[in-house]
Amino acid sequence: MSAEITLLVNPTAGRGRGAHAAQPAASALRAAGFSVRTVVGTDAADELARLRAAVREGTGAVIAVGGDGVVSLALQALAGTLVPLAVVAVGTGNDFARALGLPVRDPARAGRLAAEALKEGRIREIDLGRAAGTWYGTVLCSGFDSRVNDRGNRMRLPLGRFKYDLAILAELASFRPVPYRITLDDGPVIETEATLVAVGNGTSYGGGMRICADAEPDDGLFDVTVVGDCGRATLLKVFPQVYKGTHLGHPKVTVHRAAKVTLEAPGLTAYADGEPLGALPVTAECVGGALRLIV
């Protein structure tokens, strides 16, 4: 492994925590004998181009400093390569780190653990999802949750997670179940009315909402959570259970496992790792061992 490590930094993550988190991570790596190169782009496209250049030039590893957005960016450059990824999770949601048991909002500890793991060669191969030409590590969502994302992204105020809490309330007032066509692997089409369908490589989204609570990131399969035709009262009862994963026992919730999933439904946007993929239909494939993770 090259002794040069690339820090991929989102300085705005977690309301500015990303900028402060880079220093303790860099210090821990240098103390372990690595040289550190920092990548900060003018925008996401520039940052990705710079990261891909670092990978081509032979960087030994990439440390993503920020939230799920910067992890998502890293996945686009690292999936299918031999260059491993570590995460210093200091964003708002941090669902990728949560699902893999990595430190959250503790950049000094995360930096030390990454340096130790690199020295000892501790690498875990995990699966990634791929949909609409984009790699993702946590959850692809569609339905009620993606409409909450749509609405939250249109709102300028308030800032932070409270914006999405307001978006949830607004969507509850108007949402109706949607007719879905779901294809699992090469099986028959499932036609159903559903409130949402989530395709999980990881367990959670939205900062700890365990929508696919039993998903394993290295079993070669997605967990596909289908929340059926809930009315508002049922949805209000079920939705808070998502934080503990206990919603999976509700009679309106079913879970399937598949390596390839196609979702068709009118008027819905798909999101993966919190980033918009575009309108349905969408096909997601689970690619086994696509990422080497520093643990």
C-alpha positions in Angstrom: 0.0 0.0 0.0 1.2 3.5 -0.8 2.1 5.6 2.2 0.2 8.5 0.8 -3.4 8.8 2.1 -6.1 11.0 0.6 -8.4 13.0 2.8 -11.7 13.7 1.0 -13.2 16.6 3.0 -16.6 18.2 2.9 -15.9 21.4 4.9 -19.7 22.2 5.2 -20.8 18.8 6.5 -22.6 18.9 9.9 -22.8 22.7 9.8 -19.1 23.1 9.5 -17.9 20.1 11.5 -16.2 18.7 8.4 -13.6 21.4 8.3 -12.7 21.0 11.9 -12.7 17.2 11.7 -10.1 17.0 9.0 -7.2 18.1 11.3 -7.4 15.4 14.0 -7.7 12.7 11.3 -4.7 14.1 9.4 -2.7 14.3 12.6 -3.5 10.7 13.5 -2.4 9.5 10.1 0.8 11.4 10.1 1.6 10.1 13.5 1.3 6.6 12.2 3.8 7.4 9.4 1.6 8.2 6.5 1.7 11.3 4.3 -1.6 13.0 3.8 -3.1 14.7 0.7 -6.3 16.7 1.1 -8.9 16.9 -1.6 -11.4 19.7 -1.4 -13.2 20.7 -4.7 -15.0 23.8 -5.7 -18.2 21.7 -6.1 -19.1 18.0 -6.1 -18.1 17.4 -9.7 -14.7 19.0 -9.2 -14.2 17.1 -6.0 -15.0 13.8 -7.7 -12.7 14.6 -10.6 -9.8 15.3 -8.1 -10.5 12.1 -6.2 -10.5 10.0 -9.3 -7.2 11.5 -10.2 -5.8 10.6 -6.8 -7.0 7.0 -7.3 -5.4 6.8 -10.7 -2.1 8.2 -9.3 -2.0 5.4 -6.8 -3.2 6.7 -3.4 -3.0 4.1 -0.7 -6.4 4.8 0.8 -9.2 7.4 0.9 -10.5 8.8 4.2 -13.9 10.5 3.7 -14.4 13.3 6.2 -18.0 14.5 6.4 -21.5 13.0 6.2 -23.2 10.5 3.9 -22.9 13.0 1.0 -19.1 12.8 0.9 -19.2 9.0 1.4 -21.5 8.8 -1.6 -19.0 10.8 -3.6 -16.2 8.5 -2.5 -18.1 5.4 -3.6 -18.3 6.7 -7.1 -14.5 6.8 -7.3 -13.6 3.7 -5.3 -16.3 1.1 -6.1 -14.7 -1.8 -7.9 -11.1 -0.7 -7.2 -8.5 -2.0 -4.8 -8.3 1.4 -3.0 -9.9 1.1 0.5 -12.1 3.6 2.2 -12.3 4.9 5.8 -14.9 7.2 7.1 -14.7 10.1 9.6 -18.4 10.6 10.1 -19.3 14.2 11.2 -22.3 14.9 9.1 -26.0 15.2 9.9 -27.2 11.7 9.2 -24.0 9.4 9.1 -26.1 6.4 8.2 -23.2 4.6 6.4 -21.0 4.8 9.5 -23.9 3.8 11.8 -24.7 0.7 9.8 -21.0 -0.5 9.9 -20.4 0.3 13.6 -17.9 3.1 12.9 -17.5 6.1 15.2 -20.0 9.0 14.7 -19.1 12.6 15.5 -15.8 11.6 17.1 -13.2 12.6 14.5 -10.2 12.1 16.7 -11.2 8.5 17.5 -12.2 7.8 14.0 -8.9 9.1 12.7 -6.9 7.0 15.2 -8.9 3.8 14.3 -8.4 4.4 10.6 -4.6 4.9 11.1 -4.4 1.7 13.2 -6.4 -0.3 10.7 -4.3 0.9 7.8 -1.1 -0.1 9.7 -2.5 -3.5 10.5 -4.2 -4.1 7.1 -7.7 -4.5 8.5 -9.9 -4.5 5.5 -13.6 -5.7 5.1 -15.1 -6.2 1.7 -18.7 -5.0 1.6 -21.5 -4.9 -1.1 -22.8 -1.8 -2.8 -26.0 -1.1 -4.6 -25.9 0.3 -8.1 -28.8 2.1 -9.7 -29.2 4.6 -12.6 -25.4 4.5 -13.0 -24.8 5.5 -9.3 -23.2 3.5 -6.5 -24.8 3.6 -3.1 -24.0 2.1 0.3 -27.2 2.5 2.5 -30.7 2.7 1.2 -32.6 3.5 -2.0 -36.0 4.9 -1.1 -39.2 5.7 -3.0 -42.7 6.7 -2.0 -43.6 8.6 1.1 -40.0 9.1 2.2 -38.8 10.2 -1.2 -41.6 12.8 -1.4 -40.5 14.0 2.0 -37.0 14.5 0.5 -38.5 16.3 -2.5 -40.4 18.7 -0.3 -37.5 19.2 2.1 -35.2 20.0 -0.7 -37.6 22.7 -1.9 -37.7 24.3 1.5 -35.1 27.0 2.2 -36.0 27.2 6.0 -35.6 26.0 8.6 -32.1 24.5 8.4 -31.0 21.0 9.5 -33.2 18.0 10.3 -36.1 20.1 11.5 -36.8 21.0 7.9 -37.5 17.4 7.1 -39.6 17.0 10.2 -41.8 19.8 8.8 -41.8 18.1 5.4 -43.0 14.8 7.0 -46.0 16.6 8.5 -46.8 18.3 5.3 -46.7 15.1 3.3 -48.8 13.3 5.8 -51.6 15.7 5.1 -51.7 14.9 1.4 -50.1 11.5 0.8 -51.9 8.5 -0.6 -50.6 5.0 -1.3 -49.1 4.5 -4.8 -49.6 1.6 -7.3 -46.2 -0.1 -7.5 -44.9 -2.8 -9.8 -42.0 -4.6 -8.1 -39.8 -7.2 -9.7 -37.4 -9.2 -7.5 -34.5 -10.8 -9.4 -36.2 -12.5 -12.4 -39.4 -13.4 -10.6 -42.9 -12.4 -11.5 -44.1 -8.8 -11.2 -45.7 -7.9 -7.9 -48.4 -5.4 -8.3 -49.3 -3.7 -5.0 -50.5 -0.5 -3.4 -47.7 0.8 -1.1 -46.8 3.8 1.0 -43.1 3.3 0.4 -40.6 0.8 -0.9 -37.0 0.9 0.4 -34.1 -1.2 -1.1 -31.5 -1.5 1.6 -27.8 -2.5 1.3 -27.4 -0.9 4.7 -29.9 -0.6 7.6 -30.8 3.0 7.9 -31.4 6.4 6.3 -32.4 9.9 7.6 -30.0 9.8 10.5 -30.9 6.5 12.1 -34.3 5.5 10.7 -33.8 1.7 10.5 -36.1 1.1 7.6 -34.2 -2.0 6.5 -33.1 -3.0 10.1 -31.9 -6.5 9.3 -29.9 -5.7 6.1 -26.4 -7.1 6.0 -23.8 -5.2 3.9 -21.9 -8.3 2.9 -24.5 -11.0 2.1 -24.9 -10.3 -1.6 -28.6 -9.4 -1.2 -30.7 -6.3 -0.6 -33.4 -6.2 2.1 -36.5 -4.8 0.4 -38.9 -3.2 2.8 -42.5 -2.7 1.5 -44.8 -0.6 3.7 -48.3 -1.4 2.3 -51.4 0.7 1.8 -51.4 2.6 5.1 -53.8 5.3 6.0 -52.6 8.4 7.8 -53.5 7.0 11.3 -51.6 3.8 10.6 -48.6 5.6 9.1 -48.4 7.9 12.1 -48.3 4.8 14.3 -45.8 2.8 12.2 -43.4 5.6 11.3 -41.9 6.3 14.7 -41.2 2.6 15.1 -38.7 2.9 12.2 -36.1 4.4 14.6 -35.9 1.1 16.5 -36.6 -1.2 13.5 -39.7 -2.6 15.2 -41.9 -1.6 12.3 -40.8 -4.8 10.5 -43.3 -6.8 12.7 -46.3 -4.7 11.6 -48.8 -6.5 9.4 -48.6 -3.8 6.8 -44.9 -4.3 6.4 -43.2 -7.0 4.3 -39.6 -7.7 3.7 -38.1 -9.4 0.7 -34.5 -10.3 -0.2 -33.1 -10.1 -3.7 -29.9 -9.2 -5.6 -31.8 -7.2 -8.3 -34.9 -5.1 -7.8 -36.9 -3.1 -10.3 -39.4 -0.5 -9.0 -42.1 1.1 -11.2 -44.6 3.7 -9.9 -46.0 6.9 -11.2 -44.9 10.3 -10.0 -42.1 9.2 -7.7 -38.4 10.1 -7.5 -35.8 7.6 -6.3 -33.2 8.6 -3.8 -30.1 6.6 -2.8 -27.8 7.6 0.1 -29.9 10.8 0.2 -29.1 11.8 -3.3 -31.7 12.0 -6.1 -31.4 9.4 -8.8 -34.4 10.5 -11.0 -37.9 9.4 -11.6 -39.0 5.7 -11.4 -38.8 3.2 -12.9 -35.4 2.3 -11.5 -33.5 -1.0 -11.3 -31.0 -1.6 -8.4 -28.4 -4.3 -8.4 -26.4 -5.5 -5.4 -22.8 -5.9 -6.3 -21.0 -8.2 -3.9 -17.6 -7.1 -2.5 -17.6 -3.9 -4.5 -15.9 -1.8 -1.8 -12.9 -2.4 0.5 -13.6 -0.8 3.8 -11.0 0.1 6.4 -12.2 -1.2 9.8 
